[in-house]
Structure formats: C-alpha cells, structure tokens
Amino acid sequence: MTGTGATGTGGGPDLPAAPRPRARVLDPRTWPWWAQVLGVYAAARAFSAVVLLVVARHQAATGWTAASPGYADYAGLMWDATWYRRIAEGGYPATLPVGADGLVQQNEWAFFCTPCWCAA
C-alpha cells in the first residue's frame, strides 16, 4: 500500500502533520501584533537590566550610591531620577551655583551638564 495519507485510509498523498498547539504558542510569528510588540519590549528591558547589572558591579562609590550598587539603586539613583526628585522636593535654585573656577556646577537647572560641558 502506497500513499496511505495522514489518516491511513489510502489513496491520497501524504499530508504534513498539523503543528502541535504548544509549538505554535512558542512561535512569536503566530502571536497577535500587540503580543509581538510586548515581546520585543520585554526582551529589550531584560537585555537592559542585564547590562545595568554588569556595569553596576564595576561602579565606584559616588555621592548617590555605595560601590557596586544593586539594580534599583543604580537605575533609580544614578540617572535622572535623583534630579527629578530633588526638583519635586525643593524646586529649582534661584541662582545658578558657580564653582571657584567660575563654571556653573551641576544643579537642578542643568543636571545633565558636567563642568567641562557647560564651559563650552
């Protein structure tokens, strides 16, 4: 007997087996568009978290954190969040703080500046 087919009744060509439901769920190409977008977002966030954890392990002590801070301290205190909190709690300074060299120092108005950038 040749050409028994998927049902074994004979006479027809062999049909491919239907995909297993579990394999279909694991294939992102079969997900709705919004689930694919969320999957890419989750993967990007996971990658960022891993990078931050690796970098934080080598971070020296600063005015904001101890050496080798954890993820929450590194992501929440080392970046803009601390400046936004200071602005929310105390507002912007009335005058710009200037160092002994005459350059504007880091402050709530220009927290992204370092003295060498602000000098230009």
C-alpha positions as CSV (number, residue, x, y, z in Angstrom):
1,M,0.0,0.0,0.0
2,T,1.4,3.3,-1.0
3,G,0.1,6.8,-0.3
4,T,-1.7,5.9,2.9
5,G,-2.1,9.6,3.8
6,A,-2.3,11.1,7.2
7,T,-5.5,9.3,8.1
8,G,-4.2,5.9,6.9
9,T,-7.2,5.4,4.6
10,G,-5.1,5.1,1.5
11,G,-5.3,6.6,-1.9
12,G,-4.3,10.2,-1.1
13,P,-1.0,12.0,-0.9
14,D,0.8,12.1,2.5
15,L,-0.3,15.3,4.3
16,P,2.0,17.1,6.7
17,A,1.1,16.6,10.3
18,A,-0.7,19.6,11.9
19,P,1.5,21.7,14.1
20,R,1.4,20.8,17.7
21,P,-0.5,23.5,19.7
22,R,2.4,24.0,22.1
23,A,4.9,24.7,19.3
24,R,2.5,27.2,17.8
25,V,2.2,29.1,21.1
26,L,6.0,29.3,21.4
27,D,6.4,30.7,17.8
28,P,6.2,34.5,18.0
29,R,5.3,34.7,14.3
30,T,1.9,33.3,15.3
31,W,1.2,35.8,18.0
32,P,-1.1,38.8,17.5
33,W,0.8,42.0,16.6
34,W,0.4,43.5,20.1
35,A,1.9,40.4,21.7
36,Q,4.8,40.6,19.4
37,V,5.4,44.3,20.3
38,L,5.2,43.4,24.0
39,G,7.6,40.5,23.5
40,V,10.2,42.8,21.8
41,Y,9.7,45.4,24.7
42,A,10.2,42.7,27.3
43,A,13.3,41.3,25.6
44,A,14.8,44.8,25.4
45,R,14.0,45.6,29.0
46,A,15.6,42.3,30.1
47,F,18.7,43.0,28.0
48,S,19.0,46.5,29.5
49,A,18.6,45.1,33.0
50,V,21.4,42.6,32.4
51,V,23.7,45.3,31.0
52,L,22.9,47.6,34.0
53,L,23.7,44.8,36.5
54,V,27.0,44.1,34.8
55,V,28.0,47.7,34.7
56,A,26.8,48.4,38.3
57,R,29.0,45.7,39.5
58,H,32.0,47.8,38.5
59,Q,30.6,51.1,39.7
60,A,32.8,53.0,42.2
61,A,31.2,54.7,45.2
62,T,29.6,58.1,44.5
63,G,27.7,60.7,46.3
64,W,24.5,58.8,45.4
65,T,25.4,55.1,46.0
66,A,27.9,52.9,47.5
67,A,30.3,50.9,45.3
68,S,28.6,48.1,43.3
69,P,25.0,49.2,43.9
70,G,22.1,46.9,43.2
71,Y,19.8,47.3,40.2
72,A,17.2,49.5,42.0
73,D,19.9,51.9,43.4
74,Y,21.8,52.0,40.1
75,A,18.8,52.6,37.9
76,G,16.9,54.8,40.3
77,L,19.6,56.9,41.8
78,M,22.4,57.1,39.3
79,W,20.4,58.6,36.5
80,D,17.9,61.4,36.1
81,A,15.5,60.1,38.8
82,T,17.5,61.7,41.6
83,W,17.5,65.1,39.9
84,Y,13.7,64.9,39.2
85,R,13.2,64.0,42.9
86,R,15.3,67.0,44.0
87,I,13.3,69.3,41.7
88,A,10.0,67.9,43.0
89,E,11.0,68.2,46.7
90,G,12.9,71.6,46.6
91,G,12.3,73.2,43.2
92,Y,14.8,74.9,41.0
93,P,17.6,77.1,42.6
94,A,17.0,80.9,42.4
95,T,20.6,81.4,41.2
96,L,23.0,79.1,39.4
97,P,25.7,77.6,41.6
98,V,29.2,78.6,40.4
99,G,32.4,76.9,41.4
100,A,35.7,78.6,42.4
101,D,36.7,78.3,38.7
102,G,33.7,80.4,37.6
103,L,32.0,77.5,35.9
104,V,28.4,76.6,36.6
105,Q,28.2,73.5,38.7
106,Q,25.8,70.6,38.3
107,N,22.4,71.7,39.6
108,E,18.7,71.1,39.1
109,W,18.6,73.6,36.1
110,A,21.2,71.7,34.1
111,F,21.7,68.3,35.8
112,F,22.9,66.8,32.6
113,C,25.9,69.2,32.4
114,T,29.3,68.5,33.9
115,P,31.6,71.5,34.4
116,C,33.6,70.6,31.3
117,W,30.5,70.5,29.1
118,C,29.0,73.7,30.5
119,A,32.2,75.6,29.9
120,A,31.8,75.4,26.1
